[in-house]
Amino acid sequence: MASIRELKQRIDLHDLAEKLGLERPGGTGNYKSPHHADKNPSISIFDAGKAWKDFSSENGGDCISLVRFVEEIDNVPDAMRRLHELYSIP
């Protein structure tokens, strides 16, 4: 199993957002939040695709926190397992 550090280095959040089904109107700019009607996309990905922030809820972080936020996963080990599944990492 890849470590947290390895996952953070390997995973681009734009790619992860796509795998998680986040909507990105126009294909550029911010993503819509999956937890409420988001007329103006509020999830921003920055820092070369390694960090994110949802300006409507003040949540943010890295790939682990994004998968936890979107899929409402309660803990880090389950989020890591999900990332391994999404990226076919043994």
Buried (B, 14 or more C-beta within 10 A) or exposed (E): EBEBEEBBEEBEBBBBBEBBEBEBEEEEEBBBBBEEEBEEBBBBBEEEBBBBBBBBEEBBBBBBBBBBBBBEBEEEEEBBBBBBEBBEBE
